[in-house]
Amino acid sequence: MTTLPFDDDTTVLISAEGHVRLSRELDMLRSDARRDLTERLREAREDGDLEDNPVLGDLLEEQAQLEQRISLLEARLRSAEIVLPVDDGRAGIGTLVRVRDLVADSTHEYELVGTLESDVVRGRVSVEAPVGRALVGRLPGERLDVDTPRGVMELEVVDVRPASDASLEREAA
């Protein structure tokens, strides 16, 4: 049996938007995904010999993975504490932070999130990661050096705003 990385005594911070995303995923997995998989399993069982049915074996493995994902999401949401973004111009969970890399002379945007919602590819950086941890509490105009696995980054905070504002702009575009 796999041990889940979260238990009922562990509190993990999450943005309100991240909580909604995970809750929607959990609802979809519990309803649509389970229903679809149940139908596919029923069809595979009707195809004859249960012992020599590779499709059925694959579907049973898929079912085990689905149930594991559901259990993981349930545990994560049980342990989640929703953090609302502060409205004082400082970077924190639920804010979108635009920074300028002073060495590379490039600009990047990071949405600061809790560990449950981290997704670097989509620009969602955990406040537990080196860059996220260094940005928490920062205001526009501040400069900072961040120790990362790739070396020290020299950053300047250009802008801080609620991430929900950016989400609304993306949806309107």
N, C-alpha and C positions, 0 to 999 in steps of 0.2 A: 504494500500500500504506500502511496506517495504522501509524504508529509507536506502539508500546505505551508507556505512561508509566512502565513498570517494566522494568528489565533485571536480569540475573543479579548485577550488582555492587551493586545497591541493596537495602538491608535495610529493611523496613518492619515496624513493631511491630504486633502483633495479639493480642487476647485469645484464650485457648484456646477459649472458646465461639464467638468470631467465626471462628476457623479451622475449627471443626467445621461451622458454618453454610455457609461458602464451599465447603468440601470436599463437603458434601452437595449443594449446588446444582450443583457441577461434575459429580459422579457422576450426578445426575438428567439434566443436559443431555447428557452423553455417552451415556447409555443410553436412557431413556424418550423424551426430546425428539428425539433423533436417529432413533430407531426410528419414532416417530409421523410425523415429517417425511418420512422415507424412504417410508413407506407412502402418505402423501398425494401425494408426487411421483410414485410409481409409478401411482397412480390417475389423476393429471392427465395423464401421458404416454399412458395408454391411451385418453384422450378424443379422439384424432384428431390433427388437424394441429398439429404442434409449433410452427410459425411463427406461427400465429394462435391462441394459447392464453394469454389473460391470466392465468388461474389458475396456469398453470405458471410464468409470469414472476414472479408474486407469491410463489409458493413458493420459487423459486430465490433471490429477494431475502431471504426469511425464512431460508433455509438459510445464506446468507452472513452474516446477522446472528447466527445461532446459532453458527456457527463462530468468528466474531469474539469473541463473549461467552466461549466455551470457551477461546480463546487468551488472552484477558484474564485470566480466572480462573486459568489455569495459570501465567501469568507472576506474578500477584499471590501465589499460594500458594508459588511458588518463591522469591520474595523475602521472604516473611513470616518473622518471628521471633516465636514465641509468648512472651508475657509473662504470667507468673502473677501474680495480685494479691498485694501484700504484705499481711501479716497484722499490721500494727502500728497499725491504725486510721487510717492516712493515705490520702488519695485518690490513686488512680493507675489505670492501665489495669486493667479488670476489676472496678472498684468502682462502686457506686451511691452517688451523693452527693446528699443532700437539702440544699438551700440556701434561705434566706429572702432575698428581694429587699427590702432595707430601705426603698427609696423607694416601691415599688409595694405594699408590705406583702402580698406573695404568696409562696407556697412552690412550689418546682420540684424535680423529681428528674432527675438526669442520670446516665446510665451512661457512664463514661469509657472510651473505646475508641481503638484505633489508627485511622489515616486510612482504611484499607480498609473499615472497618465503620461509618463515620459515617453516621447517619441521624437528622437533627434531628427529623423528624416522630415518630419512635419514642423520642425522648429519648436517643439515642446520640450523644454529643458527642465529637469527636476531641480528643485531647490536643494537637493542633496548632492547634486553633481557639482564639480568645482566651479564652473561658470555660474550656475544658478545660485549656489551658496554665496559667491562673491557679489552677485548683483542685488541680493535681498537687502532692502533698506536704502538703496542708492537713489539719488536724485539726478535729473538731467544736469549735465555739466561736470559731474564728478568723473575723475579719472582713477583707474585702478589697475593693478597688476594681478593677474590670475595664474596660479600654478596649475597647469594641466598636464596630463600624461605626455602631451606633445611639446611641452615647454611652457615658458611664461608668455602669456598674452597681455598686451598693453591695450586697455580698452578705455573709451570715453562713452559715458551714457549720453545719448542724444535725446531720447524721448521715452517717457513712461506713460502708458495709458491703460485703461481696463481692457482686457482681452475681449470682453463681450462686445465692445465698440468695434473692434476689428472684425469679429465674426459677423456682425450686422452689415459692415461694409462689404465683406466677401459675398454674403448672400445677395446683396443688392446688385452686385456687379454681374 
